[in-house]
């Protein structure tokens, strides 16, 4: 179900790394460590989307840099 939501809502962002000639679909997960995070991460793996853990301890400035 989570995998369908990610695909249908197009929540994954395309990222291209020209240095390594890679094209990835990524999604950021901002959550405490609990079952929801694990299920979302597993769903991303099922649909070949790389998950990126975003922690509130990074601070708003760093989160803005990562999300940009």
NUBANU-46709 format. One record per residue (C-alpha): residue in one letter; x, y, z. Coordinates in steps of 0.1 Angstrom, whole numbers, padded with zeros to 4 digits, always signed. Example, Ala and Ser with C-alpha at 12.3 -4.5 7.8 and 13.67 -1.06 7.14 Angstrom:
! residues 2
A+0123-0045+0078S+0137-0011+0071
This chain:
! residues 68
X+0000+0000+0000X+0028+0025+0009X+0046+0016-0023X+0014+0024-0043X+0011+0057-0026X+0047+0067-0034X+0043+0057-0070X+0008+0071-0076X+0014+0105-0059X+0048+0108-0075X+0065+0116-0042X+0099+0104-0053X+0122+0130-0068X+0145+0123-0097X+0182+0130-0089X+0210+0128-0115X+0247+0125-0107X+0266+0132-0139X+0299+0123-0122X+0289+0087-0119X+0263+0087-0147X+0235+0077-0122X+0198+0085-0122X+0180+0078-0090X+0146+0083-0076X+0148+0095-0040X+0124+0102-0012X+0132+0118+0022X+0118+0103+0053X+0116+0125+0083X+0104+0104+0113X+0115+0089+0145X+0127+0053+0144X+0095+0033+0145X+0075+0009+0124X+0062+0035+0100X+0098+0045+0090X+0107+0008+0085X+0076+0001+0064X+0082+0032+0042X+0119+0023+0037X+0109-0013+0027X+0083+0000+0003X+0109+0023-0013X+0132-0007-0018X+0103-0026-0035X+0099+0001-0061X+0136+0009-0065X+0135+0043-0048X+0164+0053-0026X+0153+0066+0008X+0171+0094+0026X+0168+0097+0064X+0162+0133+0075X+0166+0139+0112X+0153+0169+0131X+0187+0172+0148X+0202+0184+0115X+0185+0218+0120X+0164+0237+0096X+0193+0252+0077X+0208+0218+0069X+0174+0203+0060X+0168+0232+0036X+0202+0225+0019X+0194+0188+0016X+0159+0193+0003X+0171+0219-0023
